[in-house]
Amino acid sequence: MSKQVRLTVSHTYNASAERVFDAWLDPAKVGRFLFATAGGEMTKVEIDPVVGGGFNVTDRRGEVDVEHIGEYLEMDRPRRLVFEFGVPTYSPDRGRVEVDIEPLAEGCRLTLTAWVDPEFAERTQQGWTMILGGLERVVG
C-alpha cells in the first residue's frame, strides 16, 4: 500500500444528526447516494450495520460492476461512523473514512475525513463532495 494523504469534506444538513447518521446504514438510502453515479445502476446494497460488520455497494457502470466493499470499525450514533473500504476493481488497497456529525441548533454538520492514495486525492475529494450532496437529497 502506498503512503496515503488525508482529505476532508464537510456539508451542513437541515436534517437531524440521527437522520443523517442512520442514512449511512439504511440500504434503501445508501443505494441512492453512497458510490452511486449519474450514469450507473445500483445492483447491490448489502449492509451489516455493526462494528466488525461489512458492506457491499455495487454500481453497474456500463458493462462493469464496480464493488465498494468495506468493514465498519466504529459506530457512535449519531455522532461518529468509521469504516475501511476499497474498490477491488481499481485497487487492492483499502482506505479509512471517518464520518463525524455535529448537531447544530437546526440540522447538523457532517465532516468526512478520508485517507487515500495521493494519485487519487483530487478525484476522491470530488467524489466525496458529490456523495455528501447526494446524501442531502436523501435526508431532505
mmCIF file of the C-alpha atoms, coordinates in Angstrom:
data_MODEL
# 
_entry.id   MODEL 
# 
loop_
_atom_site.group_PDB 
_atom_site.id 
_atom_site.type_symbol 
_atom_site.label_atom_id 
_atom_site.label_alt_id 
_atom_site.label_comp_id 
_atom_site.label_asym_id 
_atom_site.label_entity_id 
_atom_site.label_seq_id 
_atom_site.pdbx_PDB_ins_code 
_atom_site.Cartn_x 
_atom_site.Cartn_y 
_atom_site.Cartn_z 
_atom_site.occupancy 
_atom_site.B_iso_or_equiv 
_atom_site.pdbx_formal_charge 
_atom_site.auth_seq_id 
_atom_site.auth_comp_id 
_atom_site.auth_asym_id 
_atom_site.auth_atom_id 
_atom_site.pdbx_PDB_model_num 
ATOM 1   C CA . MET A 1 1   ? 0.000   0.000  0.000   1.00 0.00 ? 1   MET A CA 1 
ATOM 2   C CA . SER A 1 2   ? 1.329   3.426  -0.888  1.00 0.00 ? 2   SER A CA 1 
ATOM 3   C CA . LYS A 1 3   ? 1.552   6.331  1.514   1.00 0.00 ? 3   LYS A CA 1 
ATOM 4   C CA . GLN A 1 4   ? -1.871  7.899  1.959   1.00 0.00 ? 4   GLN A CA 1 
ATOM 5   C CA . VAL A 1 5   ? -2.878  11.533 2.302   1.00 0.00 ? 5   VAL A CA 1 
ATOM 6   C CA . ARG A 1 6   ? -5.697  12.924 4.401   1.00 0.00 ? 6   ARG A CA 1 
ATOM 7   C CA . LEU A 1 7   ? -8.544  14.841 2.822   1.00 0.00 ? 7   LEU A CA 1 
ATOM 8   C CA . THR A 1 8   ? -11.576 16.436 4.444   1.00 0.00 ? 8   THR A CA 1 
ATOM 9   C CA . VAL A 1 9   ? -15.003 17.353 3.079   1.00 0.00 ? 9   VAL A CA 1 
ATOM 10  C CA . SER A 1 10  ? -17.829 18.998 5.068   1.00 0.00 ? 10  SER A CA 1 
ATOM 11  C CA . HIS A 1 11  ? -21.510 19.591 4.449   1.00 0.00 ? 11  HIS A CA 1 
ATOM 12  C CA . THR A 1 12  ? -24.319 21.117 6.515   1.00 0.00 ? 12  THR A CA 1 
ATOM 13  C CA . TYR A 1 13  ? -27.766 19.491 6.531   1.00 0.00 ? 13  TYR A CA 1 
ATOM 14  C CA . ASN A 1 14  ? -31.182 20.701 7.657   1.00 0.00 ? 14  ASN A CA 1 
ATOM 15  C CA . ALA A 1 15  ? -31.871 17.166 8.933   1.00 0.00 ? 15  ALA A CA 1 
ATOM 16  C CA . SER A 1 16  ? -31.115 15.915 12.445  1.00 0.00 ? 16  SER A CA 1 
ATOM 17  C CA . ALA A 1 17  ? -27.819 14.204 13.260  1.00 0.00 ? 17  ALA A CA 1 
ATOM 18  C CA . GLU A 1 18  ? -29.743 10.958 13.870  1.00 0.00 ? 18  GLU A CA 1 
ATOM 19  C CA . ARG A 1 19  ? -31.403 11.090 10.444  1.00 0.00 ? 19  ARG A CA 1 
ATOM 20  C CA . VAL A 1 20  ? -28.082 11.784 8.701   1.00 0.00 ? 20  VAL A CA 1 
ATOM 21  C CA . PHE A 1 21  ? -26.242 9.062  10.641  1.00 0.00 ? 21  PHE A CA 1 
ATOM 22  C CA . ASP A 1 22  ? -28.973 6.469  10.015  1.00 0.00 ? 22  ASP A CA 1 
ATOM 23  C CA . ALA A 1 23  ? -28.916 7.137  6.260   1.00 0.00 ? 23  ALA A CA 1 
ATOM 24  C CA . TRP A 1 24  ? -25.367 5.727  6.132   1.00 0.00 ? 24  TRP A CA 1 
ATOM 25  C CA . LEU A 1 25  ? -26.632 2.343  7.382   1.00 0.00 ? 25  LEU A CA 1 
ATOM 26  C CA . ASP A 1 26  ? -30.007 2.057  5.610   1.00 0.00 ? 26  ASP A CA 1 
ATOM 27  C CA . PRO A 1 27  ? -29.647 0.024  2.380   1.00 0.00 ? 27  PRO A CA 1 
ATOM 28  C CA . ALA A 1 28  ? -32.560 1.819  0.679   1.00 0.00 ? 28  ALA A CA 1 
ATOM 29  C CA . LYS A 1 29  ? -30.955 5.202  1.356   1.00 0.00 ? 29  LYS A CA 1 
ATOM 30  C CA . VAL A 1 30  ? -27.351 4.099  0.756   1.00 0.00 ? 30  VAL A CA 1 
ATOM 31  C CA . GLY A 1 31  ? -28.314 2.902  -2.714  1.00 0.00 ? 31  GLY A CA 1 
ATOM 32  C CA . ARG A 1 32  ? -29.398 6.428  -3.580  1.00 0.00 ? 32  ARG A CA 1 
ATOM 33  C CA . PHE A 1 33  ? -26.251 8.308  -2.550  1.00 0.00 ? 33  PHE A CA 1 
ATOM 34  C CA . LEU A 1 34  ? -23.212 6.231  -1.498  1.00 0.00 ? 34  LEU A CA 1 
ATOM 35  C CA . PHE A 1 35  ? -20.977 5.478  -4.502  1.00 0.00 ? 35  PHE A CA 1 
ATOM 36  C CA . ALA A 1 36  ? -23.952 5.973  -6.842  1.00 0.00 ? 36  ALA A CA 1 
ATOM 37  C CA . THR A 1 37  ? -23.097 7.570  -10.171 1.00 0.00 ? 37  THR A CA 1 
ATOM 38  C CA . ALA A 1 38  ? -25.351 9.510  -12.532 1.00 0.00 ? 38  ALA A CA 1 
ATOM 39  C CA . GLY A 1 39  ? -24.906 7.001  -15.355 1.00 0.00 ? 39  GLY A CA 1 
ATOM 40  C CA . GLY A 1 40  ? -24.715 3.916  -13.163 1.00 0.00 ? 40  GLY A CA 1 
ATOM 41  C CA . GLU A 1 41  ? -27.287 1.486  -11.887 1.00 0.00 ? 41  GLU A CA 1 
ATOM 42  C CA . MET A 1 42  ? -27.133 0.284  -8.278  1.00 0.00 ? 42  MET A CA 1 
ATOM 43  C CA . THR A 1 43  ? -27.207 -3.520 -8.438  1.00 0.00 ? 43  THR A CA 1 
ATOM 44  C CA . LYS A 1 44  ? -26.345 -4.499 -4.866  1.00 0.00 ? 44  LYS A CA 1 
ATOM 45  C CA . VAL A 1 45  ? -26.514 -2.861 -1.465  1.00 0.00 ? 45  VAL A CA 1 
ATOM 46  C CA . GLU A 1 46  ? -25.721 -5.212 1.404   1.00 0.00 ? 46  GLU A CA 1 
ATOM 47  C CA . ILE A 1 47  ? -25.062 -3.806 4.862   1.00 0.00 ? 47  ILE A CA 1 
ATOM 48  C CA . ASP A 1 48  ? -24.319 -5.493 8.186   1.00 0.00 ? 48  ASP A CA 1 
ATOM 49  C CA . PRO A 1 49  ? -24.551 -2.361 10.382  1.00 0.00 ? 49  PRO A CA 1 
ATOM 50  C CA . VAL A 1 50  ? -22.436 -3.422 13.370  1.00 0.00 ? 50  VAL A CA 1 
ATOM 51  C CA . VAL A 1 51  ? -18.813 -2.890 14.332  1.00 0.00 ? 51  VAL A CA 1 
ATOM 52  C CA . GLY A 1 52  ? -16.959 -5.651 12.516  1.00 0.00 ? 52  GLY A CA 1 
ATOM 53  C CA . GLY A 1 53  ? -19.794 -5.953 10.003  1.00 0.00 ? 53  GLY A CA 1 
ATOM 54  C CA . GLY A 1 54  ? -19.312 -5.161 6.390   1.00 0.00 ? 54  GLY A CA 1 
ATOM 55  C CA . PHE A 1 55  ? -20.914 -3.674 3.335   1.00 0.00 ? 55  PHE A CA 1 
ATOM 56  C CA . ASN A 1 56  ? -21.011 -4.199 -0.395  1.00 0.00 ? 56  ASN A CA 1 
ATOM 57  C CA . VAL A 1 57  ? -22.335 -1.379 -2.560  1.00 0.00 ? 57  VAL A CA 1 
ATOM 58  C CA . THR A 1 58  ? -22.157 -2.272 -6.252  1.00 0.00 ? 58  THR A CA 1 
ATOM 59  C CA . ASP A 1 59  ? -22.803 0.220  -9.053  1.00 0.00 ? 59  ASP A CA 1 
ATOM 60  C CA . ARG A 1 60  ? -23.047 -1.042 -12.650 1.00 0.00 ? 60  ARG A CA 1 
ATOM 61  C CA . ARG A 1 61  ? -21.176 1.408  -14.870 1.00 0.00 ? 61  ARG A CA 1 
ATOM 62  C CA . GLY A 1 62  ? -21.745 0.440  -18.467 1.00 0.00 ? 62  GLY A CA 1 
ATOM 63  C CA . GLU A 1 63  ? -20.646 -3.197 -18.686 1.00 0.00 ? 63  GLU A CA 1 
ATOM 64  C CA . VAL A 1 64  ? -18.660 -3.139 -15.430 1.00 0.00 ? 64  VAL A CA 1 
ATOM 65  C CA . ASP A 1 65  ? -19.929 -3.843 -11.910 1.00 0.00 ? 65  ASP A CA 1 
ATOM 66  C CA . VAL A 1 66  ? -17.899 -1.675 -9.531  1.00 0.00 ? 66  VAL A CA 1 
ATOM 67  C CA . GLU A 1 67  ? -17.935 -3.086 -5.992  1.00 0.00 ? 67  GLU A CA 1 
ATOM 68  C CA . HIS A 1 68  ? -17.272 -0.864 -2.993  1.00 0.00 ? 68  HIS A CA 1 
ATOM 69  C CA . ILE A 1 69  ? -16.594 -3.176 -0.070  1.00 0.00 ? 69  ILE A CA 1 
ATOM 70  C CA . GLY A 1 70  ? -15.678 -2.408 3.489   1.00 0.00 ? 70  GLY A CA 1 
ATOM 71  C CA . GLU A 1 71  ? -15.860 -3.021 7.194   1.00 0.00 ? 71  GLU A CA 1 
ATOM 72  C CA . TYR A 1 72  ? -17.284 -0.871 9.979   1.00 0.00 ? 72  TYR A CA 1 
ATOM 73  C CA . LEU A 1 73  ? -14.655 -0.059 12.596  1.00 0.00 ? 73  LEU A CA 1 
ATOM 74  C CA . GLU A 1 74  ? -16.520 2.351  14.892  1.00 0.00 ? 74  GLU A CA 1 
ATOM 75  C CA . MET A 1 75  ? -20.139 3.377  15.445  1.00 0.00 ? 75  MET A CA 1 
ATOM 76  C CA . ASP A 1 76  ? -21.288 6.010  17.899  1.00 0.00 ? 76  ASP A CA 1 
ATOM 77  C CA . ARG A 1 77  ? -24.801 7.005  16.850  1.00 0.00 ? 77  ARG A CA 1 
ATOM 78  C CA . PRO A 1 78  ? -25.463 9.778  15.922  1.00 0.00 ? 78  PRO A CA 1 
ATOM 79  C CA . ARG A 1 79  ? -22.009 11.371 16.112  1.00 0.00 ? 79  ARG A CA 1 
ATOM 80  C CA . ARG A 1 80  ? -19.397 9.099  14.508  1.00 0.00 ? 80  ARG A CA 1 
ATOM 81  C CA . LEU A 1 81  ? -19.046 6.328  11.947  1.00 0.00 ? 81  LEU A CA 1 
ATOM 82  C CA . VAL A 1 82  ? -15.667 4.930  10.887  1.00 0.00 ? 82  VAL A CA 1 
ATOM 83  C CA . PHE A 1 83  ? -15.131 2.382  8.159   1.00 0.00 ? 83  PHE A CA 1 
ATOM 84  C CA . GLU A 1 84  ? -12.454 0.956  5.958   1.00 0.00 ? 84  GLU A CA 1 
ATOM 85  C CA . PHE A 1 85  ? -13.284 0.433  2.313   1.00 0.00 ? 85  PHE A CA 1 
ATOM 86  C CA . GLY A 1 86  ? -11.854 -0.412 -1.042  1.00 0.00 ? 86  GLY A CA 1 
ATOM 87  C CA . VAL A 1 87  ? -12.767 -0.731 -4.692  1.00 0.00 ? 87  VAL A CA 1 
ATOM 88  C CA . PRO A 1 88  ? -11.202 -4.026 -5.808  1.00 0.00 ? 88  PRO A CA 1 
ATOM 89  C CA . THR A 1 89  ? -11.981 -3.279 -9.472  1.00 0.00 ? 89  THR A CA 1 
ATOM 90  C CA . TYR A 1 90  ? -9.416  -0.483 -9.363  1.00 0.00 ? 90  TYR A CA 1 
ATOM 91  C CA . SER A 1 91  ? -7.040  -1.276 -6.492  1.00 0.00 ? 91  SER A CA 1 
ATOM 92  C CA . PRO A 1 92  ? -6.349  -3.927 -3.838  1.00 0.00 ? 92  PRO A CA 1 
ATOM 93  C CA . ASP A 1 93  ? -5.755  -1.132 -1.282  1.00 0.00 ? 93  ASP A CA 1 
ATOM 94  C CA . ARG A 1 94  ? -8.269  -0.009 1.311   1.00 0.00 ? 94  ARG A CA 1 
ATOM 95  C CA . GLY A 1 95  ? -8.718  3.453  2.746   1.00 0.00 ? 95  GLY A CA 1 
ATOM 96  C CA . ARG A 1 96  ? -10.118 4.678  6.037   1.00 0.00 ? 96  ARG A CA 1 
ATOM 97  C CA . VAL A 1 97  ? -13.101 7.015  6.254   1.00 0.00 ? 97  VAL A CA 1 
ATOM 98  C CA . GLU A 1 98  ? -14.277 8.855  9.373   1.00 0.00 ? 98  GLU A CA 1 
ATOM 99  C CA . VAL A 1 99  ? -17.711 10.476 9.389   1.00 0.00 ? 99  VAL A CA 1 
ATOM 100 C CA . ASP A 1 100 ? -18.201 12.950 12.244  1.00 0.00 ? 100 ASP A CA 1 
ATOM 101 C CA . ILE A 1 101 ? -21.617 14.561 12.722  1.00 0.00 ? 101 ILE A CA 1 
ATOM 102 C CA . GLU A 1 102 ? -22.096 17.626 14.904  1.00 0.00 ? 102 GLU A CA 1 
ATOM 103 C CA . PRO A 1 103 ? -25.658 18.536 15.906  1.00 0.00 ? 103 PRO A CA 1 
ATOM 104 C CA . LEU A 1 104 ? -26.468 22.209 15.343  1.00 0.00 ? 104 LEU A CA 1 
ATOM 105 C CA . ALA A 1 105 ? -29.338 24.358 16.617  1.00 0.00 ? 105 ALA A CA 1 
ATOM 106 C CA . GLU A 1 106 ? -31.032 23.465 13.329  1.00 0.00 ? 106 GLU A CA 1 
ATOM 107 C CA . GLY A 1 107 ? -29.737 20.423 11.492  1.00 0.00 ? 107 GLY A CA 1 
ATOM 108 C CA . CYS A 1 108 ? -26.179 19.165 11.664  1.00 0.00 ? 108 CYS A CA 1 
ATOM 109 C CA . ARG A 1 109 ? -22.739 19.464 10.114  1.00 0.00 ? 109 ARG A CA 1 
ATOM 110 C CA . LEU A 1 110 ? -21.009 16.379 8.750   1.00 0.00 ? 110 LEU A CA 1 
ATOM 111 C CA . THR A 1 111 ? -17.242 16.291 8.351   1.00 0.00 ? 111 THR A CA 1 
ATOM 112 C CA . LEU A 1 112 ? -15.828 13.378 6.393   1.00 0.00 ? 112 LEU A CA 1 
ATOM 113 C CA . THR A 1 113 ? -12.126 12.590 6.637   1.00 0.00 ? 113 THR A CA 1 
ATOM 114 C CA . ALA A 1 114 ? -10.606 10.065 4.251   1.00 0.00 ? 114 ALA A CA 1 
ATOM 115 C CA . TRP A 1 115 ? -7.120  8.681  3.778   1.00 0.00 ? 115 TRP A CA 1 
ATOM 116 C CA . VAL A 1 116 ? -6.370  7.992  0.128   1.00 0.00 ? 116 VAL A CA 1 
ATOM 117 C CA . ASP A 1 117 ? -3.570  7.353  -2.327  1.00 0.00 ? 117 ASP A CA 1 
ATOM 118 C CA . PRO A 1 118 ? -2.201  10.783 -3.376  1.00 0.00 ? 118 PRO A CA 1 
ATOM 119 C CA . GLU A 1 119 ? -2.657  9.798  -7.025  1.00 0.00 ? 119 GLU A CA 1 
ATOM 120 C CA . PHE A 1 120 ? -6.445  9.683  -6.500  1.00 0.00 ? 120 PHE A CA 1 
ATOM 121 C CA . ALA A 1 121 ? -6.798  12.534 -3.967  1.00 0.00 ? 121 ALA A CA 1 
ATOM 122 C CA . GLU A 1 122 ? -8.383  15.160 -6.219  1.00 0.00 ? 122 GLU A CA 1 
ATOM 123 C CA . ARG A 1 123 ? -10.831 12.724 -7.816  1.00 0.00 ? 123 ARG A CA 1 
ATOM 124 C CA . THR A 1 124 ? -11.651 11.233 -4.415  1.00 0.00 ? 124 THR A CA 1 
ATOM 125 C CA . GLN A 1 125 ? -12.325 14.667 -2.912  1.00 0.00 ? 125 GLN A CA 1 
ATOM 126 C CA . GLN A 1 126 ? -14.696 15.439 -5.794  1.00 0.00 ? 126 GLN A CA 1 
ATOM 127 C CA . GLY A 1 127 ? -16.368 12.061 -5.310  1.00 0.00 ? 127 GLY A CA 1 
ATOM 128 C CA . TRP A 1 128 ? -16.970 12.547 -1.575  1.00 0.00 ? 128 TRP A CA 1 
ATOM 129 C CA . THR A 1 129 ? -18.269 16.072 -2.232  1.00 0.00 ? 129 THR A CA 1 
ATOM 130 C CA . MET A 1 130 ? -20.763 14.604 -4.723  1.00 0.00 ? 130 MET A CA 1 
ATOM 131 C CA . ILE A 1 131 ? -21.731 11.834 -2.285  1.00 0.00 ? 131 ILE A CA 1 
ATOM 132 C CA . LEU A 1 132 ? -22.412 14.324 0.530   1.00 0.00 ? 132 LEU A CA 1 
ATOM 133 C CA . GLY A 1 133 ? -24.548 16.360 -1.872  1.00 0.00 ? 133 GLY A CA 1 
ATOM 134 C CA . GLY A 1 134 ? -26.456 13.192 -2.758  1.00 0.00 ? 134 GLY A CA 1 
ATOM 135 C CA . LEU A 1 135 ? -26.962 12.496 0.947   1.00 0.00 ? 135 LEU A CA 1 
ATOM 136 C CA . GLU A 1 136 ? -28.666 15.884 1.245   1.00 0.00 ? 136 GLU A CA 1 
ATOM 137 C CA . ARG A 1 137 ? -31.243 14.829 -1.363  1.00 0.00 ? 137 ARG A CA 1 
ATOM 138 C CA . VAL A 1 138 ? -31.861 11.614 0.605   1.00 0.00 ? 138 VAL A CA 1 
ATOM 139 C CA . VAL A 1 139 ? -32.310 13.129 4.093   1.00 0.00 ? 139 VAL A CA 1 
ATOM 140 C CA . GLY A 1 140 ? -34.259 16.181 2.907   1.00 0.00 ? 140 GLY A CA 1 
# 
